[in-house]
Amino acid sequence: MGRQLEFTEGDIEILDTKFTMHSLSHYFNWRETVKGRHDGEGLKEMYDIGKMTGKEMAKSYKDKFKIGGGESANFWKNLLELSGLGKVQVISPQEGGKVLIQIESAFARHYTSKKGKGEENVDEYLVGMLTGVFEEMYERELVGKETKCTAIGQPYCEIIIKPLEG
């Protein structure tokens, strides 16, 4: 997987997709700016943007590598770690489209270093991105939620993605 990362002057490319580097402070400042919006709309917006990003990435990689559904878990584990989003402990796709993810989130760790231990989960963008990824892989509408977070003192961040209940 590491051989799929290429740095050239003016370009960062992973798996034939162009990237830019943003510091974790960028996401910290973004979250702090939108957090106060009425009724949590700003944090929902971060989740939604993450979800769109995840779907776009997953569609590109699904077509390129012919991966989908549960067998994609190892691919996404490697990509998350390669991109610096965190150290993945578990990605466990389960029957019915449910996915359990445990990750040592780089953002949650950064957030805690800036603000100290808090009282809220902080990985809205990451949760949205991972929800979008698995929504594309399973070809069904899903919703993601962070149920544990290192920013509030838990040993890892836990994300549960599951089908929308109709």
MOHUCOR-V40400 format. One record per residue. N is the residue number from 1. RES is the residue in one letter. PHI is phi in degrees with one decimal (999 if undefined). PSI is psi in degrees with one decimal (999 if undefined). Layout:
[[N,RES,PHI,PSI] [N,RES,PHI,PSI]]
This chain:
[[1,M,999,-39.8] [2,G,-59.9,-26.6] [3,R,-72.6,-7.9] [4,Q,-89.5,4.0] [5,L,-103.5,127.4] [6,E,-134.2,125.7] [7,F,-109.2,123.2] [8,T,-132.6,164.2] [9,E,-57.2,120.1] [10,G,87.0,-6.3] [11,D,-140.1,141.3] [12,I,-123.8,124.4] [13,E,-130.1,128.3] [14,I,-125.6,122.9] [15,L,51.6,46.3] [16,D,64.0,19.4] [17,T,-116.4,132.0] [18,K,-76.9,139.5] [19,F,-131.5,163.8] [20,T,-122.6,158.2] [21,M,-97.3,128.4] [22,H,-120.9,140.7] [23,S,-76.0,158.9] [24,L,-62.7,-25.0] [25,S,-63.1,-32.1] [26,H,-59.0,-49.5] [27,Y,-67.6,-35.9] [28,F,-59.7,-50.4] [29,N,-64.9,-38.9] [30,W,-59.8,-48.8] [31,R,-63.0,-43.8] [32,E,-63.0,-36.4] [33,T,-68.3,-43.2] [34,V,-89.7,-14.9] [35,K,-56.4,-37.1] [36,G,-81.9,-0.3] [37,R,-63.8,146.7] [38,H,-46.7,129.9] [39,D,56.2,31.4] [40,G,71.2,15.1] [41,E,-61.4,-34.1] [42,G,-65.0,-42.8] [43,L,-70.6,-33.6] [44,K,-65.4,-37.6] [45,E,-61.7,-41.7] [46,M,-60.2,-44.3] [47,Y,-59.7,-47.4] [48,D,-63.6,-41.2] [49,I,-65.7,-41.3] [50,G,-60.0,-41.3] [51,K,-64.3,-43.7] [52,M,-62.2,-41.6] [53,T,-62.7,-46.3] [54,G,-61.5,-42.5] [55,K,-63.4,-43.2] [56,E,-62.6,-46.6] [57,M,-61.1,-47.5] [58,A,-63.1,-40.0] [59,K,-61.9,-44.7] [60,S,-61.1,-47.2] [61,Y,-73.7,-34.0] [62,K,-62.1,-44.6] [63,D,-67.1,-43.5] [64,K,-68.1,-45.4] [65,F,-105.1,0.1] [66,K,55.7,47.6] [67,I,-113.5,153.2] [68,G,-166.4,167.7] [69,G,53.9,-147.7] [70,G,-62.6,-30.4] [71,E,-69.5,-8.2] [72,S,-83.1,-7.9] [73,A,-57.1,-44.9] [74,N,-66.0,-39.4] [75,F,-57.6,-49.1] [76,W,-68.9,-34.6] [77,K,-57.7,-49.7] [78,N,-62.6,-42.4] [79,L,-66.7,-41.3] [80,L,-60.5,-43.5] [81,E,-70.6,-41.8] [82,L,-61.9,-36.8] [83,S,-80.5,-7.5] [84,G,86.2,9.1] [85,L,-72.6,-21.9] [86,G,158.5,170.3] [87,K,-94.4,115.4] [88,V,-84.2,127.1] [89,Q,-91.9,-40.5] [90,V,-149.4,133.8] [91,I,-127.2,111.1] [92,S,-123.0,94.7] [93,P,-70.3,137.6] [94,Q,-123.7,164.2] [95,E,-56.3,144.1] [96,G,87.1,5.3] [97,G,91.8,4.1] [98,K,-81.3,140.3] [99,V,-132.2,132.5] [100,L,-109.9,128.3] [101,I,-128.5,130.6] [102,Q,-119.3,126.3] [103,I,-143.6,142.7] [104,E,-88.9,90.3] [105,S,-67.5,124.8] [106,A,-63.2,-36.4] [107,F,-67.7,-44.6] [108,A,-61.1,-39.0] [109,R,-64.4,-43.7] [110,H,-64.0,-44.4] [111,Y,-57.6,-44.5] [112,T,-65.0,-36.8] [113,S,-66.3,-27.7] [114,K,-85.7,-40.7] [115,K,-115.5,-8.3] [116,G,80.4,176.5] [117,K,-60.4,131.8] [118,G,-112.0,-162.8] [119,E,-122.1,11.7] [120,E,-142.8,151.7] [121,N,-68.0,148.8] [122,V,-127.6,3.9] [123,D,-99.5,45.2] [124,E,-57.6,-45.7] [125,Y,-63.4,-47.0] [126,L,-62.1,-43.2] [127,V,-61.7,-44.8] [128,G,-61.5,-44.6] [129,M,-60.4,-47.3] [130,L,-66.9,-35.2] [131,T,-63.2,-44.1] [132,G,-61.5,-40.8] [133,V,-58.2,-53.1] [134,F,-74.7,-26.1] [135,E,-61.6,-43.5] [136,E,-68.4,-41.1] [137,M,-65.3,-40.9] [138,Y,-89.4,-10.4] [139,E,55.5,46.5] [140,R,-155.0,156.3] [141,E,-74.5,129.9] [142,L,-128.3,164.3] [143,V,-132.9,139.6] [144,G,-116.1,150.2] [145,K,-146.6,137.4] [146,E,-88.9,119.5] [147,T,-102.3,-16.6] [148,K,-142.4,152.8] [149,C,-153.0,137.1] [150,T,-65.9,-21.3] [151,A,-66.7,-17.0] [152,I,-112.0,17.5] [153,G,95.6,6.8] [154,Q,-85.1,158.3] [155,P,-70.1,-18.0] [156,Y,-158.9,166.0] [157,C,-92.1,135.1] [158,E,-119.0,129.6] [159,I,-121.1,129.9] [160,I,-116.5,124.8] [161,I,-116.2,131.8] [162,K,-149.8,164.3] [163,P,-62.4,147.7] [164,L,-62.5,137.7] [165,E,-88.6,123.7] [166,G,-98.0,999]]
